[in-house]
Amino acid sequence: MSAIHATSPLIPNGTPSIPTPSSPSEEDRQASPGNASEPESPLARLTPEQLEQLGRELDAIHDEVFAELGDADAKYIRNTIKLHRLLVLGARVMLLGSRNRPLRLGGTAALSVAKILENMEIGHNVMHGQWDWMNDPDINSQSWDWDTASPADAWRHSHNYEHHTFTNIRGKDRDLGYEIMRIDPQQKWHPVYLFQPLYNLLLMGFFEWGVALHDLNFDAIKSGEKSKRQLSEEFKAIGLKARRQVIKDYIAFPLLSAAVAGAVEAVKARSDSRRNGAGATDTTGAIPTPADDGRAATTRRAGRAARRTLEATLAADFTANIVRNVWAYSIIFCGHFPDQTYTFSQAEVENETRGGWYVRQLLGSANIEGGPLFHFLAGNLSFQVEHHLYPDMPSSRYVEVAPRVRDVCQRYGLPYNTGPFRKQLGNVQRTILRLAFPGGKARRKPGPYRPS
């Protein structure tokens, strides 16, 4: 077993770190089986011997890939980071002239793509430890911070540990609905869910802020598990990160753009004034002169240019953040909440083996079909099945291991959850709308994978 594999949400000896529950969870006791009976999980149909063999096969795929990692992989992530920085630079240069519509649209588009790339393929994956094998002090899960509202330490705990360890276990995986939505019929209905179609739209647009607040773990706050001191420190970390994000996107860069635009316009105005013959002065200074009028006109023109550029850059930065948030929300929700995925009671995972952990990851996640550019912009999280099997594997390798994972699914009679982006996102939105109301039952699940 590769030492790198110990950075996944499993303890180093390969046994899943799932605590054995002494009794059913509150989620399981409160669910209404009569209305929301879950189809039999394929996990229950595999024998212990099959699970053990499956675990060995999936371990072997991981270890073979890690044995091959080298310069080409390192070049990939370094080039991706370089591309992101070039996009940011190009966007900021274009936004200096954001009063011009083509430059404003080009700058907004480039900045949107840069933010998507930084969050999805770079930030998320670097902080998963996918590139720690390089021993690069900068491209490292413990030193990297990303362009989003979530403090890195809080996100690594709530996502890398909690979500990837307890994937889709009701009452354990807080990412099931992010504690504010009912996305599984087994979750007890509450009147507040009637509003989830509305705040789902808000979460979509401001996803980075929703994730940052989610990392606080409100259940732990209410139960007293989290001390006031710890809560205060986490709020302070979010406040510091929020201040940095707000200053960068809504103060510093807009002011820089405005200053440059104002200065350029002032130079142009003075040049125009000289061409038009202004500039004679009255030596007494008692009567306003053409030169005085020229200076006033120059100031007015520069001020108007600065103000318009400031407003345009603010709008561009806000739009780029919204675009990034909507994209990240869509990829994440499509990978976790479409009809194909299963959720699990704590009793189902009691004494879970490594093979059982692998099967739960297979059943609890879903892929999104698309081309190379789509996968790149999705941070290769469109291969969500492979990501959950191998969260520490470089994301650029998921496309090559996917056929081998499908082969395992076929031989063991397991589903391989996948579908087009439009279908996956539509399924998720339908579920959110339906489960806002009482009742509901699990949708039909896919059968064993069969090559098309």
N, C-alpha and C positions, 0 to 999 in steps of 0.2 A: 504494500500500500504506500502510495506516495505521501510524503510528509505534507505536501501541499494540500492534500485532501482533508487534512485535519482542520483547515480553515473553513470548511463547510459547517452547517449547523449540526454536525455530528461530533461526538467526542472522539479523540484520536484512535481508539481501538475499534472504531467502526460501528459501535452500538448506538442507535438513536437515543438522544438525551430526552426521552419522553417520560415524565414522571408517571408512575402507576397510580391511578386514582383509586381512592378507597370507596367512592360512591359515585353515582351518576351526577353530572354537572347540573347546575341550575338551569342552563339552557335546555338540557335533555329532559329535566323534570317538567319544565314549563311548556315544552312543545306539545302540539296536539296531533298525535299520530293518526287519528282518524281522518283528519283533513289533509295531512301532509306526509303520508307514508312514502318513505324513500325507497326507490328500487333497490333490489339486492345488489350490494357492492361486489364487483368482480374480485375484490380482495378476499371475500369469504369463500370463493370457489377454489382458491389455490391451497395446496397442501403445504405444510411446513417445509417439506423437502423441495418442492417447487420454488417456494419463496427463497430458500437458501441458495439454490442454483441460479435463480434470476438475479439475486444480489451479487453473486460472484461474476456473472456475465456483465452486468452494468458497471461493476467496479473495474473490470478489465478494460472496458471502453475508456473509462476515465484515465486509467494509468497509462494506456497506450498513447493517448493524446498528449499527456504531460511528458512522456518520454521523448516526444518529437518536438516540443516547444523550443524555439530558437530565435535566430536573428530575424527571420521573416515575420514572426509574430510581434517581436519588439518593434520592428519597423512599422508594422500596421498601426499600433496604438500611437506611436510618436508622430506618424504622418496624420493621423486623425486629429491629434491635438494641434498640430501645425495648421491643418485645414480650418479648424475652429477659430484659431487666432487670426488667420487671414480673413475669414468671413467677418469677424468682429471689426477688424481694422477697415476693411472695405465698406462695411455698413456705416461705421462712424464717419468716414470720409464723405460718403454720399449724403449723410444726414447733416453735414455742415452746410450743404446747399438744399436743405429740405423745403425751402420755399418753392423750389422747382418741383413740380409734381412727379415727373419721372424719377428724379433723384430721391424724393421722399418715398415713393413706392419701392424703388430698388433697395434703398437702405432698410426699410421696414422688412422686406422679404429676406434680405441677407441676415439681418439681426435675428429674425424669427428662426431661420434655419440654424444659425449659430447657437442659439439658446437650446433648441431641440437637440442638436448634436452634443452639446456640452452636458446636458442633463441625462440623456438616454445612453448614448454609446460610450461616453467618457465618464462622467461623474458617478452614475449608478454602478457601472461595471468596475471602475477602479476601486470604489469603496466596498465592493464585494470581495476584494482581494484577488481579482482575476489576473492581475499583472504583478502581484507581489513576488512571483518567482524570478522576475527580472532583477530584484534587489536594487531597484532605482529609488533613491531616497525621495524623489519628487512624485513619481508615479507609483504611489503606495497607498494602500487602504487606510493606514493610520495617519497619514500626513495630508491626504487630499481633502480639499473642501470644494464645494460646488456652488454654482450660480443659482441658488434657490433659497427659500426661506428656512428650510430645516437645518438646524445645527448638525454637523456631521456625526458627532458622538451619539446624539439622541436617535438619529435615523438608523445608524448601524445597529443599535440595540433593538429598536422596534421592528426593523425590517430584516436584517441579516439573521438575528437570533430568534425573535419571537415568531415572525411570519414564516421564515424558512424552516424552522424547527417544528412548529405546530400547524403547518399548512392545513387549512380548512377543517381544523378540529373545533367544533362548536364549543364556545366557552373558553377557548385557549388562543385561537388565532383572531386577534383584534382587527385584522384587515378584512375580515368577513363583514362587509358593509361599513367598514371604518367607524364602527360604534354608533353610527347615526342613521343607517339605512337597513331595512329588512330586505335582504336579497336571497334568502333561502326560506322555504315554507316552514322549516323546522324552528325558525326563530319565532318567539312569541310575539303576537301582534300588539301594538300599543297605538293609541289615537294619534300620537305625534307622527307616526309614519304616514298619515294622510297627507302630510306636507312634503314627503320626500321627493315627489316629482319636481317640486319647486327648488328645494335646497340641493337637489341633484344637479340642477342647472348652475347654481351658484358654485358648487364644488367643482364642476367642470371648468368654469372660467377662472377660478381662484384656487386651483388644485394645490399649488405649492404651499399656500397658507393653511389649507385644510390639513395637509399632511403634517405640517409643523405643529399644529395644535393636537392632532391625533397622537403624535409622538409623546405628548405629555401623559397619556394614559389616565383618562378621567375616572375609570373604574378604580384604579389604585388610589387616586386622590379621595374618592368618596369612601372607600373602605378603610382609609387610614394607613394603607400599606406604604404609601409614599409620604415621607415626612414633609413638614412645612419647609424645612431648610432645603431639602432636595427640590421641592417644587419651586421655591424661590430661585434656586440656582438655574433650574431649567428655563423658567420664565426670563431670567436675565440673559441666558444664552440666546433665546429666541429674539429678545429685544435687541441685543447687539447685532445679530444677523439681520434682523429686519431693518435696523437703522442703516447698516452697510448697504443693503439692497436698495433702500429708498434713496439714500444719498447718491449712489452710483447711477441709478436709472432715472431718477426724477429731479435731481438737483445738479450734480456735477456735469454730466454729459449735456443736458439741455443748456446749462449756463455756458459751457464751453462752445457749443454750437452757436449760441446767441452772440457771444463775444466775437467769434470769428466772423460771423455774418455781419455784425454791426461794423467791425473794423473794415471789412472789404467794401461795404456800402459807403462808408465815410471816404475811403480813398477814391472810389468812383465818383462820388458827389463833388469832391474837390477838383477832380480832373474835369468834370462837366462844367464846373463853375469857371475854371480857367479858360476853357474853350469858348465859353459864352462871353468872355470879356469882363467878368467880375474881378474884383481885387483892388480897385482904386480905393485909397483910404483918405479920410478927412483928418488932417494933423491935429486939429483942435479936439477931436473926439466928442464934440458937443452934439453933433447931429448923426443919427444912424447913417451908415454908409453902405454902399453895395457889398462891401466886404463883410460888414456885420450881418446883412441879410443872407449872404452866402454861407457864413458860419452857422447861422440858425437853421438854414435849410439843410445843411449837411448833417447837423445834429438830429433834425427831425427824420431825415431819411435813414440814418444809421439806427435810430431808436425804433422806427417801424420795422426795419429789417431784422433787428435783434429780437423784437417781440414776436414777430411771425415765425422766425426760426425756432425760438424757444417753445412756442406752442406746438409747432410741427414736430419737433424732436420729442417733446413730452408725449404727444399722441403716438408717435412711432414706437417709443419704448413701451408704452402701455399696451399697444397692439401686439408687439412681439411677445410680451409676457403672457398675454391672453392666448395667443396662438400656441405657444409652448405648453401652457397649462392644459388646453383642450386636447392637444396631441398626446401629452403624457397620460392624462386621464383616460383617453380612448384606448391606448395601447394596454395600459394596466388593467382596466376593467374588462376588455376583451380577452385578456389572458387568464382571468380568474373567475368571472361570473356568468359566462354564457350557459345555455341549457345543458351542455355536455358534461359539466363538471359535477363532481360529487362532494358532499360534505360528510363529516364523520363525527360520531359521538365519541366521548372519551373512553367509553367501554370498548368500542371497536378497536382502539389502538392500545389497549392494555397489553403489556408484555410484547410490544411491537419489536420485530426483528429488523435487521438492516434491509432485507428484501421487502418486508412489509412497508418500511419507510419509503423505499423506492416506488412501490405500487401506489402508495397514497399520493406521492408527488405526480405520478402519471395521471391519476384519476382526478386530481384537484386542480389541474391547470389545462390550458388550451392554447393551441397555436393559431396564428393568423397567416393566411396564405398571401403571397405577394412576390414581387421581383427583388433583385439585389438592392436597388435604391430604396425601396420600401423597408426592407429588413435593416439596412444601414441606418436610416432615419429613425427606425423603431428601436435602435440600440440592440438589434437582434433579439429583443424581448418578444418579437413575433414568434420566436422559437421558445415560448414560455415553458413548454414541456421539458425541453432539454435544459433550459435555465434552472428549473426546479430540481431536476436530477443532478445537475452539476453547476451549482451556483458559483463555484470558484474557478470554473473553466473559462478561458478567454472567449468572449462572445463570438468572435470571428470564426470559431471552430464549430459552432452549433450546426451550421448548415451541413458540414461533412459528417457529423455524428447522427444527424436526424434519420438517415436511412437505416442505420444500425439499430437505433431505438425502435423504429417501426418494425424491423425484423423481429426484435424481441417481443414486441406486442403481438405480432402475428403468431409466433410459436407458442406463446403462453395464453392465447385467447383473451388478450386485453385490448380495450379500445385505445385508439390514438386520436385524441381530440384535436380537431383542426377545422378551419372553415375560412371563407372569404371575410375580409374586414367588414364589409357592409352587413353581412349576415350576423357575424359575431356581435357587432355593436348594436344591431337591431334587436337581437335576442336579449341583450343586457338591458336595454331601455324598456322593452316590453315587460321584463321581470320586475324592474323597479316600479313601473306603473301598476302592474297587477298586484304586487305584494304590498303596495301602500294601503290596500284594503284587507279586511279580515279574510281568513281562509287561504286558499291557494294550495296547489299540490305540485309535486315535483314533475318536471317535464320528462318526456321519454328520453332515455339515455342511449348513446350509440352502442352497437354491438361490437364484437371483437374486430380488430383491424383486419381489413382485407385489401390487398393492393388493387388499385383501380385499373 
